[in-house]
């Protein structure tokens, strides 16, 4: 079975993907399971206007291949132009291009992207057709079960039509109205699988919180999905794609490893900007071998942005609230390391 790490803005960056894949490669006990990774999604407007501002969303290493690059936007010409330029520039570095039609975040919807595309299904289907027709790379979409419960039948019909032009459709099993809360509609996804084009893979995305739930929910009414996508639970538990249960020391060690890799990645990005390098596809070793102490002045954001991972990594450890409070009081990299190591 194929397991998918869901694309999450400001979450599934290079360090997050690498840590998740390293754990999967080390502890996966099922030879039939494969892990697929997504980049953070990016706007087509920014990619076309200021490509240097979205390099963080594109950069990846051969270790992460095959990786999927997700875009969002509203203007059909810009979306098509973005998809074609990504293909021309990075055809040998990515395996897939995906259109985001599911994200309900306010900043995304204000720019008429994400879930907004579900409001005009005919127009969106035309966008999907046009992009699919022009691309040589695999193309997919991520969507929801509809705008609300009333819209579910129309949304199912739309996705069935879209399956004729997509290599894959992943479905977040809540409506736009429900946002991140409400009941998960797994029946919708299995019905889509039964009715969709057989050449289109259907991926289910719902509240899986433990590894054993993956196998339990893969099949329903004799309908088997083509994969399971894991979303929020993967933030606090990158081992969720395996059945490995770490002890407290391993959790702390993984948090420190992730934090250090994030710092090295920030240094690498800063070096690209300063030296105007074109190489945005390094080997993983190039990043891992960066000397943090010699480049400490280039680390600014990591201690701040890493908090979202750190708070989740250690959430169930008895002293996590004390550690969280201490880390929130500092923006110095080595202070955060000392706090983690002290516990």
C-alpha positions in Angstrom: 0.0 0.0 0.0 1.1 3.5 -0.7 1.2 5.9 2.3 1.1 9.6 1.7 2.4 12.4 3.9 -0.2 15.2 3.3 1.1 18.5 2.0 1.0 21.1 4.8 2.0 24.8 4.4 4.9 25.7 6.7 5.0 22.1 7.8 6.2 19.7 5.1 9.4 21.4 4.2 12.6 19.5 3.4 13.7 18.8 7.0 10.2 17.5 7.9 10.1 15.2 4.8 13.6 13.9 5.4 13.1 13.1 9.0 9.8 11.3 8.2 11.3 9.3 5.4 14.4 8.3 7.5 12.1 6.9 10.2 10.0 5.1 7.6 13.1 3.6 6.0 14.5 2.4 9.3 11.3 1.0 10.9 8.9 0.0 8.1 8.3 -3.7 8.6 5.9 -4.2 5.6 7.8 -4.5 2.3 4.5 -3.8 0.5 4.3 -0.3 2.0 5.7 2.7 0.2 5.9 6.3 1.4 5.2 9.3 -0.8 6.1 12.9 0.1 4.6 16.3 -0.8 6.3 19.7 -0.8 4.6 22.6 0.9 2.0 24.0 -1.6 2.8 27.3 -3.3 0.9 30.0 -5.2 1.2 30.2 -9.0 1.2 34.0 -8.7 4.3 34.1 -6.6 6.0 31.4 -8.7 5.6 33.5 -11.9 6.3 36.9 -10.3 9.0 36.2 -7.8 10.3 32.6 -8.1 13.1 33.3 -5.7 10.4 33.7 -2.9 9.1 30.2 -3.4 12.4 28.3 -3.8 11.9 26.9 -0.3 8.7 25.2 -1.5 10.5 23.7 -4.5 13.9 22.6 -3.2 14.4 18.9 -2.5 17.0 16.2 -2.5 17.3 12.9 -4.4 16.7 11.2 -1.1 13.1 12.4 -1.2 12.3 11.2 -4.7 9.6 10.6 -5.9 8.2 13.9 -4.6 5.0 15.8 -5.5 4.8 19.5 -6.0 1.5 21.1 -5.2 0.3 24.5 -6.5 -2.8 26.6 -5.9 -4.4 29.7 -7.5 -7.5 30.9 -9.4 -6.3 32.2 -12.7 -6.4 29.4 -15.2 -3.7 30.9 -17.4 -1.3 31.3 -14.5 -2.0 27.8 -13.2 -1.3 26.3 -16.6 1.8 28.5 -17.1 3.1 27.5 -13.7 2.6 23.8 -14.3 4.3 23.9 -17.6 7.3 26.0 -16.3 7.7 23.6 -13.3 7.7 20.7 -15.8 10.3 22.4 -18.0 12.6 23.4 -15.2 12.3 20.4 -12.8 11.0 17.5 -14.9 13.8 15.2 -13.6 13.5 16.4 -9.9 9.8 15.8 -9.2 7.4 13.0 -10.1 4.1 14.8 -9.9 2.3 18.1 -10.1 -0.9 18.6 -8.1 -3.6 21.2 -8.0 -4.9 22.2 -4.6 -8.7 22.5 -4.5 -9.2 21.6 -0.8 -7.4 24.1 1.5 -9.9 26.3 3.5 -7.3 28.7 5.0 -8.5 32.3 4.9 -5.4 33.6 3.2 -5.6 30.9 0.5 -9.3 31.5 -0.2 -9.0 35.3 -0.2 -6.7 34.8 -3.2 -9.4 32.6 -4.7 -7.4 29.4 -4.4 -7.8 26.2 -2.5 -11.4 25.3 -1.7 -12.7 28.3 -3.7 -12.2 26.2 -6.8 -15.0 23.9 -5.7 -17.5 26.7 -6.0 -17.3 26.8 -9.8 -17.0 23.2 -10.7 -17.3 23.6 -14.5 -14.6 26.2 -14.6 -12.3 24.1 -12.4 -13.0 21.0 -14.4 -11.8 22.9 -17.5 -8.7 24.0 -15.7 -8.0 20.3 -14.8 -8.6 19.3 -18.4 -6.3 21.9 -19.8 -3.4 21.3 -17.4 -3.7 17.5 -17.8 -3.7 17.8 -21.6 -0.5 19.9 -21.7 1.6 18.0 -19.1 3.8 15.0 -19.6 4.4 14.6 -15.9 1.7 12.9 -13.8 -1.1 15.3 -12.6 -3.4 15.1 -9.7 -5.8 17.1 -7.5 -6.6 17.2 -3.8 -10.1 18.1 -2.8 -12.9 17.7 -0.2 -16.3 16.0 0.0 -18.0 19.3 -1.1 -18.9 22.8 0.0 -21.5 21.4 2.5 -23.7 18.4 2.8 -26.1 19.6 0.1 -23.2 19.9 -2.3 -21.8 16.4 -1.8 -23.7 14.8 -4.8 -22.5 17.5 -7.2 -19.0 17.2 -5.8 -19.0 13.4 -6.3 -20.1 13.9 -9.9 -17.4 16.5 -10.4 -14.7 14.3 -9.0 -15.8 11.3 -11.1 -15.5 13.5 -14.2 -12.1 14.8 -13.0 -10.8 11.3 -12.6 -10.8 11.0 -16.4 -8.0 13.7 -16.5 -6.1 12.9 -13.3 -3.6 10.2 -12.3 -4.7 10.6 -8.7 -7.3 12.2 -6.6 -6.9 12.6 -2.8 -9.9 13.5 -0.8 -10.1 15.2 2.6 -13.3 13.6 3.9 -14.9 16.8 5.3 -16.8 19.6 3.6 -15.6 23.1 3.4 -18.2 24.2 5.9 -16.9 21.7 8.4 -13.3 23.0 7.9 -11.2 20.9 10.3 -14.0 19.6 12.5 -17.0 17.5 12.1 -17.7 13.9 11.1 -15.4 12.1 8.6 -17.3 10.9 5.6 -15.4 7.8 4.5 -18.3 6.5 2.5 -17.9 9.4 0.1 -14.3 8.4 -0.7 -15.2 4.7 -1.2 -18.1 5.6 -3.4 -15.8 7.8 -5.5 -13.3 4.9 -5.8 -16.2 2.7 -7.1 -17.3 5.2 -9.7 -14.0 6.9 -10.7 -12.0 6.1 -13.8 -10.1 2.9 -13.0 -6.8 4.4 -14.1 -7.1 7.2 -11.5 -5.8 6.4 -8.0 -8.1 7.4 -5.1 -6.4 8.3 -1.8 -8.3 8.7 1.4 -7.5 11.4 4.0 -9.2 11.3 7.4 -8.4 11.2 11.1 -5.9 8.4 11.4 -4.0 8.8 14.6 -2.3 5.5 15.0 -0.5 3.2 12.6 -2.8 0.2 13.1 -5.8 2.3 11.9 -4.2 2.4 8.4 -4.8 -1.3 7.6 -8.2 -1.2 9.4 -9.5 1.6 7.2 -7.9 0.7 3.9 -10.7 -1.5 2.7 -14.5 -1.1 3.1 -17.4 -2.9 1.6 -14.9 -4.9 -0.6 -13.7 -1.6 -2.0 -9.9 -1.1 -1.6 -8.4 2.4 -1.8 -5.1 3.1 -3.6 -3.5 4.6 -0.5 -4.0 6.4 2.8 -3.0 10.0 3.4 -2.0 11.1 6.9 -2.3 14.8 7.9 -2.1 16.4 11.4 -1.1 13.2 13.2 2.1 13.1 11.2 3.3 16.4 12.7 3.5 15.1 16.3 4.3 11.5 15.3 6.5 11.1 12.2 6.6 7.4 13.1 2.9 7.0 12.3 3.8 5.4 9.0 5.4 2.5 10.9 4.4 0.5 13.9 7.5 1.6 15.8 6.9 2.9 19.4 9.8 5.1 20.6 10.9 5.7 24.2 11.2 9.2 25.6 14.9 9.5 24.8 14.3 8.6 21.2 11.6 11.2 20.9 13.9 13.9 22.3 16.7 12.7 20.0 14.5 12.9 17.0 13.3 16.4 17.9 17.0 17.5 18.2 17.9 15.9 14.9 15.0 17.6 13.2 15.9 21.0 14.8 19.5 20.8 13.7 18.5 19.8 10.1 16.1 22.8 10.0 18.9 25.1 11.1 21.2 23.7 8.4 18.5 24.1 5.8 18.0 27.7 6.8 21.8 28.3 6.4 21.6 26.6 3.0 18.8 28.8 1.9 20.6 31.9 3.1 23.7 30.8 1.1 21.6 30.4 -2.0 20.3 33.9 -1.6 23.6 35.5 -0.8 25.6 33.7 -3.6 22.8 33.7 -6.1 23.4 30.0 -6.7 21.3 28.1 -9.1 21.7 24.8 -7.4 18.5 24.1 -5.6 18.7 20.4 -5.8 21.6 19.5 -3.4 22.4 16.0 -2.2 21.2 15.5 1.4 24.8 15.2 2.6 25.5 18.8 1.4 23.0 20.1 3.9 23.7 17.6 6.7 27.4 18.5 6.6 26.9 22.2 7.1 28.7 23.4 10.3 26.1 25.2 12.4 28.6 26.8 14.8 30.5 28.5 11.9 27.2 29.8 10.5 25.3 30.6 13.6 24.7 34.2 12.5 22.6 32.9 9.6 20.2 31.1 11.9 17.3 33.4 12.8 13.9 31.8 12.0 14.6 28.1 13.0 14.2 28.5 16.8 10.9 30.3 16.2 9.4 28.2 13.4 10.4 24.9 14.9 8.1 25.4 17.8 5.2 24.0 15.9 7.1 20.7 15.6 8.7 20.7 19.0 5.4 21.2 20.9 3.9 18.3 19.0 7.0 16.0 19.2 7.0 16.1 23.0 3.3 16.7 23.7 2.8 13.5 25.6 6.0 13.6 27.7 5.3 14.6 31.3 7.5 17.7 31.3 6.5 19.0 27.9 4.7 22.1 29.3 7.7 23.2 31.2 10.0 22.7 28.1 7.5 24.5 25.9 7.4 27.5 28.2 11.2 27.7 28.3 11.6 27.4 24.5 9.0 30.0 23.9 11.1 32.5 25.8 14.2 32.2 23.6 15.0 32.7 19.9 18.5 31.4 20.2 19.3 28.1 18.6 21.7 26.6 21.1 19.5 27.6 24.0 16.7 25.4 22.6 19.2 22.5 22.2 20.3 22.9 25.8 16.7 22.9 27.0 15.9 19.7 25.2 19.1 18.0 26.3 18.6 19.1 29.9 15.4 17.2 30.1 
